[in-house]
Amino acid sequence: MRTTAVSLEIREASVFYGANRVLDRVSLSAAGGEFIALLGASGCGKTTLLRAICGFVGLASGSIIVGGQDVTRRSPERRNIAMVFQSYALWPHMTVAQNIGYGLKLRHVGRAAISARIDELLAMLRLDGLGERKVTALSGGQRQRVALGRALAVSPQVLLLDEPLSNLDARIREDVRHEIKTLQQKLGITTVHVTHDRQEAMVMADRIVILNAGHIAQIGTPEEIYNRPASPFVASFMGAGNIVPLRLRSNGNGLELEPEVGGRRTAIDPAVLSIDEDAGCRSVVPLNAHFRSEDARLCDPGAAPEGCLVLLGEVVQCSYAGGFYRYAVRVGAEQYLVDDARRHVPGDAIGIALPLTALHFYDVRSDNG
Protein backbone atom coordinates (compact mmCIF):
# COMPACT_ATOMS: atom_id res chain seq x y z
CA MET A 1 0.00 0.00 0.00
CA ARG A 2 2.96 2.29 -0.62
CA THR A 3 1.78 5.79 -1.56
CA THR A 4 2.81 7.53 -4.78
CA ALA A 5 5.02 10.23 -3.31
CA VAL A 6 4.17 13.84 -4.18
CA SER A 7 5.97 17.05 -3.42
CA LEU A 8 4.67 19.88 -1.24
CA GLU A 9 5.59 23.53 -1.71
CA ILE A 10 4.62 26.60 0.29
CA ARG A 11 5.30 29.85 -1.53
CA GLU A 12 5.46 33.19 0.29
CA ALA A 13 2.60 32.23 2.65
CA SER A 14 1.25 34.97 4.92
CA VAL A 15 -1.53 34.60 7.48
CA PHE A 16 -3.16 37.27 9.64
CA TYR A 17 -5.30 36.87 12.73
CA GLY A 18 -6.98 40.25 12.75
CA ALA A 19 -4.18 42.79 12.52
CA ASN A 20 -1.59 40.29 13.80
CA ARG A 21 0.65 38.75 11.13
CA VAL A 22 1.12 35.14 12.27
CA LEU A 23 3.04 33.94 9.20
CA ASP A 24 5.20 36.36 7.24
CA ARG A 25 5.99 35.25 3.66
CA VAL A 26 6.99 31.71 4.63
CA SER A 27 8.41 29.55 1.85
CA LEU A 28 9.52 25.93 2.07
CA SER A 29 9.29 22.73 0.09
CA ALA A 30 9.23 19.00 0.77
CA ALA A 31 10.25 16.41 -1.78
CA GLY A 32 7.99 13.46 -2.38
CA GLY A 33 8.22 11.08 0.58
CA GLU A 34 10.21 13.52 2.72
CA PHE A 35 9.57 13.91 6.45
CA ILE A 36 9.68 17.57 7.51
CA ALA A 37 9.50 18.70 11.14
CA LEU A 38 8.26 22.19 12.02
CA LEU A 39 10.01 23.11 15.25
CA GLY A 40 9.59 26.17 17.41
CA ALA A 41 8.27 27.62 20.65
CA SER A 42 4.57 28.11 21.35
CA GLY A 43 3.12 30.94 19.28
CA CYS A 44 5.80 30.85 16.56
CA GLY A 45 3.27 29.95 13.84
CA LYS A 46 4.01 26.27 13.27
CA THR A 47 0.45 24.98 13.88
CA THR A 48 -0.97 27.86 11.84
CA LEU A 49 1.27 26.81 8.94
CA LEU A 50 0.07 23.22 9.27
CA ARG A 51 -3.56 24.31 9.28
CA ALA A 52 -2.92 26.53 6.26
CA ILE A 53 -1.50 23.55 4.36
CA CYS A 54 -4.65 21.50 4.94
CA GLY A 55 -7.00 24.44 4.29
CA PHE A 56 -8.37 25.11 7.78
CA VAL A 57 -6.72 28.55 7.73
CA GLY A 58 -6.84 30.81 4.67
CA LEU A 59 -3.80 32.59 3.28
CA ALA A 60 -3.73 36.38 3.02
CA SER A 61 -1.15 35.90 0.27
CA GLY A 62 0.99 33.13 -1.15
CA SER A 63 0.14 29.65 -2.35
CA ILE A 64 0.15 25.93 -1.45
CA ILE A 65 1.27 23.51 -4.17
CA VAL A 66 0.74 19.73 -3.83
CA GLY A 67 2.14 17.45 -6.50
CA GLY A 68 2.47 20.42 -8.83
CA GLN A 69 -1.18 21.44 -8.36
CA ASP A 70 -2.16 24.73 -6.73
CA VAL A 71 -4.62 23.84 -3.94
CA THR A 72 -4.67 27.25 -2.25
CA ARG A 73 -8.33 27.92 -3.04
CA ARG A 74 -9.54 24.36 -2.57
CA SER A 75 -11.59 23.38 0.47
CA PRO A 76 -9.91 20.98 2.95
CA GLU A 77 -11.81 17.91 1.73
CA ARG A 78 -10.63 18.50 -1.85
CA ARG A 79 -6.91 18.69 -1.05
CA ASN A 80 -6.28 14.98 -0.38
CA ILE A 81 -4.36 15.92 2.77
CA ALA A 82 -4.95 14.19 6.10
CA MET A 83 -4.20 15.55 9.55
CA VAL A 84 -3.64 13.86 12.92
CA PHE A 85 -4.55 16.25 15.72
CA GLN A 86 -2.90 16.72 19.09
CA SER A 87 -6.11 15.63 20.84
CA TYR A 88 -6.58 12.70 18.37
CA ALA A 89 -10.21 13.92 17.83
CA LEU A 90 -11.62 10.38 17.82
CA TRP A 91 -15.35 9.65 18.04
CA PRO A 92 -15.78 8.27 21.61
CA HIS A 93 -19.03 6.44 20.80
CA MET A 94 -17.48 4.55 17.88
CA THR A 95 -15.33 1.45 17.81
CA VAL A 96 -11.75 1.39 16.57
CA ALA A 97 -12.89 0.05 13.19
CA GLN A 98 -15.63 2.66 12.84
CA ASN A 99 -13.20 5.47 13.60
CA ILE A 100 -10.64 4.24 11.07
CA GLY A 101 -13.27 3.75 8.37
CA TYR A 102 -15.14 7.01 8.98
CA GLY A 103 -13.46 8.98 6.20
CA LEU A 104 -14.04 6.18 3.70
CA LYS A 105 -17.72 6.06 4.62
CA LEU A 106 -18.03 9.80 3.94
CA ARG A 107 -16.52 9.16 0.51
CA HIS A 108 -19.20 6.51 -0.17
CA VAL A 109 -16.68 3.67 -0.49
CA GLY A 110 -18.29 0.22 -0.56
CA ARG A 111 -18.58 -1.81 2.65
CA ALA A 112 -16.32 -4.61 1.43
CA ALA A 113 -13.58 -2.19 0.44
CA ILE A 114 -13.88 -0.34 3.76
CA SER A 115 -13.65 -3.59 5.70
CA ALA A 116 -10.57 -4.71 3.76
CA ARG A 117 -8.88 -1.36 4.27
CA ILE A 118 -9.61 -1.40 8.02
CA ASP A 119 -8.17 -4.91 8.37
CA GLU A 120 -5.06 -3.83 6.48
CA LEU A 121 -4.52 -0.83 8.75
CA LEU A 122 -5.25 -2.73 11.96
CA ALA A 123 -2.48 -5.16 11.05
CA MET A 124 -0.09 -2.42 10.01
CA LEU A 125 -0.65 -0.42 13.21
CA ARG A 126 -0.46 -3.45 15.53
CA LEU A 127 -4.11 -3.11 16.53
CA ASP A 128 -5.18 -6.64 15.57
CA GLY A 129 -8.13 -7.86 17.60
CA LEU A 130 -9.12 -4.36 18.74
CA GLY A 131 -11.39 -3.40 15.85
CA GLU A 132 -14.61 -3.78 17.86
CA ARG A 133 -13.32 -2.12 20.99
CA LYS A 134 -14.45 1.40 21.88
CA VAL A 135 -11.62 3.92 21.64
CA THR A 136 -12.33 5.03 25.21
CA ALA A 137 -11.07 1.63 26.36
CA LEU A 138 -7.68 2.05 24.69
CA SER A 139 -4.36 3.30 26.03
CA GLY A 140 -2.93 6.61 24.88
CA GLY A 141 -0.52 4.94 22.48
CA GLN A 142 -3.30 2.83 20.97
CA ARG A 143 -5.54 5.86 20.51
CA GLN A 144 -2.71 7.64 18.74
CA ARG A 145 -2.40 4.73 16.32
CA VAL A 146 -6.16 4.75 15.68
CA ALA A 147 -5.98 8.45 14.82
CA LEU A 148 -3.09 7.72 12.48
CA GLY A 149 -5.04 4.86 10.91
CA ARG A 150 -8.06 7.08 10.28
CA ALA A 151 -5.80 9.60 8.52
CA LEU A 152 -4.09 6.95 6.40
CA ALA A 153 -7.32 5.15 5.47
CA VAL A 154 -8.19 7.72 2.78
CA SER A 155 -4.75 7.35 1.11
CA PRO A 156 -3.76 11.03 1.42
CA GLN A 157 -1.00 12.54 -0.67
CA VAL A 158 0.31 14.49 2.32
CA LEU A 159 0.13 13.58 6.02
CA LEU A 160 0.14 16.35 8.64
CA LEU A 161 0.91 15.61 12.30
CA ASP A 162 0.05 18.27 14.89
CA GLU A 163 2.01 17.28 18.02
CA PRO A 164 0.32 13.85 18.12
CA LEU A 165 2.70 12.51 20.78
CA SER A 166 2.39 15.32 23.31
CA ASN A 167 -0.29 13.52 25.34
CA LEU A 168 1.80 10.37 25.79
CA ASP A 169 4.19 9.71 28.64
CA ALA A 170 7.91 9.80 27.89
CA ARG A 171 8.50 6.04 27.51
CA ILE A 172 5.53 5.45 25.18
CA ARG A 173 6.34 8.62 23.22
CA GLU A 174 9.82 7.32 22.43
CA ASP A 175 8.42 4.03 21.10
CA VAL A 176 5.65 5.64 19.05
CA ARG A 177 7.92 8.20 17.41
CA HIS A 178 9.98 5.35 15.97
CA GLU A 179 6.81 3.52 14.88
CA ILE A 180 5.57 6.59 13.01
CA LYS A 181 8.91 7.14 11.28
CA THR A 182 9.11 3.47 10.25
CA LEU A 183 5.55 3.55 8.90
CA GLN A 184 6.16 6.83 7.05
CA GLN A 185 9.22 5.38 5.35
CA LYS A 186 7.35 2.19 4.46
CA LEU A 187 4.46 4.11 2.91
CA GLY A 188 6.65 6.77 1.29
CA ILE A 189 4.16 9.49 2.19
CA THR A 190 5.17 13.16 2.33
CA THR A 191 4.82 14.20 5.97
CA VAL A 192 4.92 17.46 7.91
CA HIS A 193 5.15 17.12 11.69
CA VAL A 194 4.67 19.98 14.15
CA THR A 195 6.50 19.69 17.47
CA HIS A 196 8.13 21.82 20.16
CA ASP A 197 10.37 18.90 21.19
CA ARG A 198 13.78 19.24 19.50
CA GLN A 199 14.77 15.64 20.27
CA GLU A 200 11.58 14.43 18.61
CA ALA A 201 12.34 16.52 15.53
CA MET A 202 15.94 15.28 15.42
CA VAL A 203 14.94 11.62 15.62
CA MET A 204 12.06 11.70 13.16
CA ALA A 205 12.75 14.30 10.47
CA ASP A 206 14.74 14.23 7.25
CA ARG A 207 14.87 18.03 7.49
CA ILE A 208 13.91 20.48 10.23
CA VAL A 209 12.29 23.89 9.75
CA ILE A 210 12.78 26.19 12.75
CA LEU A 211 10.17 28.93 13.03
CA ASN A 212 10.49 32.09 15.08
CA ALA A 213 7.71 34.71 15.29
CA GLY A 214 6.20 33.76 11.94
CA HIS A 215 9.52 33.62 10.09
CA ILE A 216 11.76 30.71 9.13
CA ALA A 217 14.95 30.94 11.18
CA GLN A 218 16.69 27.98 9.52
CA ILE A 219 16.02 24.92 7.35
CA GLY A 220 18.38 21.97 7.29
CA THR A 221 19.06 18.36 8.15
CA PRO A 222 19.19 17.49 11.86
CA GLU A 223 22.99 17.44 11.66
CA GLU A 224 23.13 20.87 10.00
CA ILE A 225 20.74 22.48 12.46
CA TYR A 226 22.49 20.98 15.47
CA ASN A 227 26.11 21.51 14.43
CA ARG A 228 25.82 24.74 12.43
CA PRO A 229 22.99 26.87 13.88
CA ALA A 230 22.54 29.91 11.65
CA SER A 231 21.74 32.40 14.40
CA PRO A 232 21.90 32.90 18.17
CA PHE A 233 18.19 32.09 18.35
CA VAL A 234 18.67 28.72 16.64
CA ALA A 235 21.74 27.92 18.75
CA SER A 236 19.83 28.59 21.98
CA PHE A 237 16.76 26.72 20.80
CA MET A 238 18.89 23.69 19.90
CA GLY A 239 20.32 23.50 23.40
CA ALA A 240 23.32 25.84 23.24
CA GLY A 241 21.83 28.22 25.78
CA ASN A 242 25.03 29.02 27.68
CA ILE A 243 26.34 32.34 26.34
CA VAL A 244 29.87 33.63 26.98
CA PRO A 245 30.67 37.29 26.18
CA LEU A 246 34.09 37.47 24.52
CA ARG A 247 36.44 39.86 22.78
CA LEU A 248 38.29 38.76 19.67
CA ARG A 249 41.68 40.48 19.42
CA SER A 250 44.61 40.52 17.05
CA ASN A 251 47.91 40.06 18.91
CA GLY A 252 50.21 40.61 15.93
CA ASN A 253 50.81 36.90 15.43
CA GLY A 254 47.21 35.88 15.01
CA LEU A 255 43.84 36.02 16.74
CA GLU A 256 42.98 35.31 20.33
CA LEU A 257 39.82 35.18 22.42
CA GLU A 258 39.50 36.95 25.73
CA PRO A 259 36.53 36.32 28.05
CA GLU A 260 35.03 39.57 29.31
CA VAL A 261 34.99 38.15 32.85
CA GLY A 262 36.71 35.26 34.62
CA GLY A 263 38.91 33.60 32.05
CA ARG A 264 42.18 33.47 30.15
CA ARG A 265 43.07 34.55 26.66
CA THR A 266 43.49 31.74 24.15
CA ALA A 267 44.67 31.64 20.54
CA ILE A 268 42.13 30.65 17.92
CA ASP A 269 42.36 29.59 14.30
CA PRO A 270 40.22 31.95 12.16
CA ALA A 271 38.79 28.86 10.41
CA VAL A 272 36.95 27.96 13.63
CA LEU A 273 35.06 31.25 13.61
CA SER A 274 31.79 31.61 11.71
CA ILE A 275 31.23 35.36 11.83
CA ASP A 276 31.08 38.26 9.39
CA GLU A 277 34.06 38.43 7.03
CA ASP A 278 34.89 41.98 8.08
CA ALA A 279 35.26 40.99 11.74
CA GLY A 280 38.94 40.25 11.33
CA CYS A 281 39.48 43.81 10.04
CA ARG A 282 38.53 45.31 13.41
CA SER A 283 41.09 45.49 16.23
CA VAL A 284 38.62 44.31 18.90
CA VAL A 285 35.47 42.40 18.00
CA PRO A 286 32.81 41.68 20.66
CA LEU A 287 31.50 38.14 20.26
CA ASN A 288 29.05 35.85 22.00
CA ALA A 289 29.93 32.16 22.13
CA HIS A 290 27.10 29.67 22.68
CA PHE A 291 27.73 26.18 24.08
CA ARG A 292 25.82 23.14 25.31
CA SER A 293 26.29 21.87 28.84
CA GLU A 294 27.32 18.43 27.60
CA ASP A 295 30.07 19.88 25.37
CA ALA A 296 31.93 21.53 28.28
CA ARG A 297 33.91 19.87 31.05
CA LEU A 298 35.19 20.95 34.41
CA CYS A 299 38.92 21.25 35.03
CA ASP A 300 41.41 22.39 37.63
CA PRO A 301 41.46 26.22 37.73
CA GLY A 302 45.20 26.14 37.04
CA ALA A 303 44.91 23.83 34.02
CA ALA A 304 44.96 24.97 30.40
CA PRO A 305 43.62 22.09 28.27
CA GLU A 306 44.85 22.37 24.68
CA GLY A 307 42.31 23.68 22.19
CA CYS A 308 40.01 24.98 24.91
CA LEU A 309 38.81 28.32 26.18
CA VAL A 310 38.91 28.24 30.00
CA LEU A 311 36.52 30.15 32.24
CA LEU A 312 37.27 30.49 35.96
CA GLY A 313 34.40 30.26 38.42
CA GLU A 314 32.82 28.62 41.44
CA VAL A 315 30.41 25.69 41.74
CA VAL A 316 27.13 27.00 43.15
CA GLN A 317 24.83 24.03 42.57
CA CYS A 318 25.13 20.31 41.91
CA SER A 319 22.51 17.73 40.89
CA TYR A 320 22.83 14.11 39.77
CA ALA A 321 21.16 13.51 36.41
CA GLY A 322 21.97 9.79 36.07
CA GLY A 323 25.44 8.88 34.81
CA PHE A 324 26.72 12.43 35.25
CA TYR A 325 26.41 15.48 37.47
CA ARG A 326 24.95 18.77 36.27
CA TYR A 327 26.61 21.81 37.75
CA ALA A 328 25.71 25.47 37.88
CA VAL A 329 28.97 27.38 37.83
CA ARG A 330 29.15 31.10 38.55
CA VAL A 331 31.59 33.10 36.45
CA GLY A 332 31.37 36.77 37.40
CA ALA A 333 27.69 37.69 37.22
CA GLU A 334 26.88 34.80 34.83
CA GLN A 335 25.92 31.21 35.62
CA TYR A 336 26.64 28.33 33.27
CA LEU A 337 25.33 24.75 33.24
CA VAL A 338 28.01 22.12 32.76
CA ASP A 339 27.79 18.31 32.76
CA ASP A 340 30.65 16.31 34.24
CA ALA A 341 31.14 12.77 35.51
CA ARG A 342 33.20 13.80 38.53
CA ARG A 343 31.82 14.88 41.89
CA HIS A 344 32.33 18.45 43.07
CA VAL A 345 30.64 20.36 45.84
CA PRO A 346 29.24 23.89 45.97
CA GLY A 347 31.95 26.37 46.84
CA ASP A 348 34.70 24.60 44.87
CA ALA A 349 36.83 26.87 42.70
CA ILE A 350 36.67 25.35 39.24
CA GLY A 351 37.53 25.88 35.60
CA ILE A 352 35.17 25.34 32.67
CA ALA A 353 37.05 23.95 29.68
CA LEU A 354 35.27 24.79 26.42
CA PRO A 355 36.62 23.09 23.27
CA LEU A 356 36.83 25.80 20.62
CA THR A 357 35.27 23.48 18.05
CA ALA A 358 32.18 23.08 20.26
CA LEU A 359 31.51 26.82 20.46
CA HIS A 360 29.10 28.67 18.18
CA PHE A 361 30.34 32.23 17.63
CA TYR A 362 28.16 35.22 16.75
CA ASP A 363 29.16 38.83 16.21
CA VAL A 364 27.41 40.88 18.91
CA ARG A 365 26.42 43.42 16.26
CA SER A 366 24.12 40.82 14.70
CA ASP A 367 23.36 38.77 17.84
CA ASN A 368 19.63 39.42 17.73
CA GLY A 369 18.37 36.00 16.64
Secondary structure, DSSP 4 states (H G I P E B T S, - for coil): -------EEEEEEEEEETTEEEEEEEEEEE-TT-EEEEE--TTSSHHHHHHHHHTSS--SEEEEEETTEE-TTS-GGGTTEEEE-TT----TTSBHHHHHHHHHHHTT--HHHHHHHHHHHHHHTT-TT-TTSBGGGS-HHHHHHHHHHHHHHT--SEEEEESTTTTS-HHHHHHHHHHHHHHHHHHT-EEEEEES-HHHHHHH-SEEEEEETTEEEEEE-HHHHHHS-SSHHHHHHTT--EEEEEEEEE-SSSEEEEESSSB--EEE-GGG--S-GGGGGSSEEEEEEEE-GGG-EEE-TT---TTEEEEEEEEEEEEE-SSSEEEEEEETTEEEEEEESS---TT-EEEEEEEGGG-EEEEGGG---
